Amino acid sequence: MTTIPYRLGKIKHRSLADEAYCYLKEQILSGHIRQGDVITEQTVADILHISRTPVKNALSRLESENFVTTLSGRGTLVNVLSIADMRDIYNVRIVLELLALDTAINHFSARDLEEIRRVFVDAYNDYKKDKSSLPAEDMYHLDNMFHNLFIEHTSNHYIRKLMPSISERIQLGQLQAYIMTDTFETSTLQHLEIIDALEAKDLPEAKRLLQAHLEWSYKVMFEAMIKSGKKKV
């Protein structure tokens, strides 16, 4: 199990179980603890300098969210998302984002759209000058920021509750895709086209472009997962 340094107490009101939960989830979603790795309570407790009890509580919480599975007497296994899992998750994501856009489109301010356009144009120009200036983690965060716009502005509060879990499930796959493929330019141009439609308040065109973009995004991730050696189930 590969880990990165972590310091307790970043947010003082969190319990030790919350700290352990946030640490483990961060490590899993960033890929530092890999899918298929086995986590032991004692190892995590030693890293965080806490007892095993809050670690056990954190792992139970992660298991309830389907990130890990307890192995009797052997530790806790980080669940592996198959291509079939990712396909199903993306199908749900597409439906929810399109539903979010139905109500969000009238809630975007001109300033919202102007600011996100500027962010993407600046990133695009930097990337064209020097691809190494934009690491995969930054590409992912830019992409996530764009798609969060629909969730933040929708009036459907059920979507706002459901989407964070969906986004977490695809985070690692998106990171891998950006690392393994040269698709940031295409993705950014698609984002800018969607922004054009949002500024024009053209809901049918915005939904068409968003769906096409998400289907393309899944295809890119699918190909990256194949290259990384995952087997279809």
N, C-alpha and C positions, 0 to 999 in steps of 0.2 A: 504494500500500500504506500504510494508516494504522497507526501503531504507538503504543504507550504507553511511558513511560520504564521502563528496566530497568537494574538494577545487578548486575554480576557479583559472585561471591564470597559469595552468601547461604549457600551450603553449601560449605564450603571443600574437601571431599574430592572434589567433582565435577570431572571433566575439562572442558576448554573445549568439547569436542564435546558433553558432557552438558549444559553450560550453554546452548549454542546450541540443542540439541534441546528442552530444557525451555522456553526462551524462545519458540521458534517454535510449539511445541505449545500453550502458554498463549495466545499471540496468536490462533491459529486457533480454539481452542475458545471463546474469549471473543468472537470475532467482530471483533476489532480488525484482524486479517488476514482478509479475507473470502473466502468460497468463490468461485473464479473469478479471484482475484488472482494475479499472477505475482510470485514471489519471486526476487530475484537474490542470489547469494552475496555480492557486494561490498556491497550495501546492508545486509545483515544484519551482515556483518563490520564495517562502519563504525559501525553502531549499538552493537555490543557491544565495539568496540575490540579486535578479535582478527583473526587472519589468516583467509583464506578456507578453509583446509584443515579446521578443525573445523566450519565451517558446512556444507561439502560433506558431511562425515560425518554431520552431523545431518540434512541433507536426505535422504540415502540411507536413514537409519533411518526417517524419516517416510514415505518412499516404500514401504519394506517393510511399513509398517503401513497403506498405502493412503490416507494423508492428502494426498499430493501426487503429481504426475507430472512427471518431468523432460522438458523440451522442448529438443531439441538446438539449442544455440546461442542460446536465447531465455530461459533461466531455468527456473524450476520453477513449475508451475501447482498451485494449491490445488484439490483435487478438489471437485466439486459433488455433494452428495447429493440425488438426485431423490426425488420422492414415493414412487416404487417402491422405491428403496433404503431409505427410512425405514420403509415398510410391512414389508419383509422383516426389517429389524433389530428392529422391534417384535414381530413374530411370534416371533422367537427370544427376545427379552426376556421375553415372557409365559410361554413354556414354561420358561425357566430360573428365573424368580422363583417360579413355582408349584412347581417341583421343589425349590427351596431351602426353601420354606415347609414342605414335607413333613417335613423333619428339624429345621428351625429352631424350630417351634412349641413343642417341649418343652424348648428351651434358653433361652427368654426368662425372665429373672427378673422378679418383680413390680416390682422397682426400675427395671429397664430400661424397662418399659412405662409406669410411673408418670412417669418423667422425660420420656419422649418425648411423653406426653400433655400434661404441663405446658407443654412447649415449644410445642406446637401450639395449645393453648388460649390461651396468652399472646399468640402471634403473631396468632391469630384475633381476639382482643379488641382488640389494637392496630390491626389492619387495619380493623375495623369502626368504630373511632373516627376513624381518619385513614388513608385508603388510601395516601397519599403517604409514610407512615412506613415502608413496607416496599417497597424497590426490587425489581425483577424478579430481580436476582442473588441476593438473600436468599430470595426465594420458591423459586428453583431449588435453592439449597443446603438449604433445609428439606425439600423434596421428595426430594432425593438422600439426605439423612440418613435419612429414613424408609425408603426402599427398600433402603438399605445394611444395615438391620437384618437382613433376611432372608439377605443374603449373608454377613454377619459371623457369624451364628449357625448356618448350615447346616453339616452334617458332610460335605457333598459338596465336596471340595477342588477338583474340576474346575470347578464352578460359580464358586468364588471366584477361579479363575484367568481364566475367560472373561468374567465380568461387567464388570470395569473397562473392557475394550475396547468392550463394548456400550454402557456408560454414556457413554463419551467420544463415541461416534458420535451420540448423541441430545442431548448437552448443548446445542449451539447451537440446535437446534430447540425444545427446552424453554424456553430463554431467550427466543427469539422469541415463543413462544406466551404466556408470561407478560407480555411487553411489549405484545403486540397484543390480548390478551383480558383480560376481568375474570373470571377463573376460580379465583382463589386460595381464595375462600370455599367454593366447591363442592368443590374438591380437598381442603381441610382437613377438611371434614365427612366426606368419604369416608375419609380417613385415620383419623379418630377412630372411625368405624364398624368399621374393620378392627382397630383396637386393642381395641375391645370384644370382638370375636370371639377375638382372641389371649388376652386375659385370661381368657376363659371356656374356653380350650383347645378351641374348636370348630373343628376343622380344615376340615370341609366348608364351613362358613359363611365362614371366613376366606379360603379359596381362591376361593369364589364372589365375595366382595366384592373381592378383589384382582384377579381377572380382569376384573370389570366396570369397576373403576377404571382398569386399564391400557388397556382397549379405549376407554374414554371419553377417556383422556389422548391416545391416538393420534388420535382423531377431532378433538380440539381442535388438536393439532399439524398435522394434515392441513389443517384450515381456515385456520390461520395461514400455512402454506406457500403455499396457494392465493392468499391475500391479498397475500403478499409477492412474488408474480409468478413463482413457480417453475412450470415446465411438467411435466405428467405424461408419463412415457416408458413 
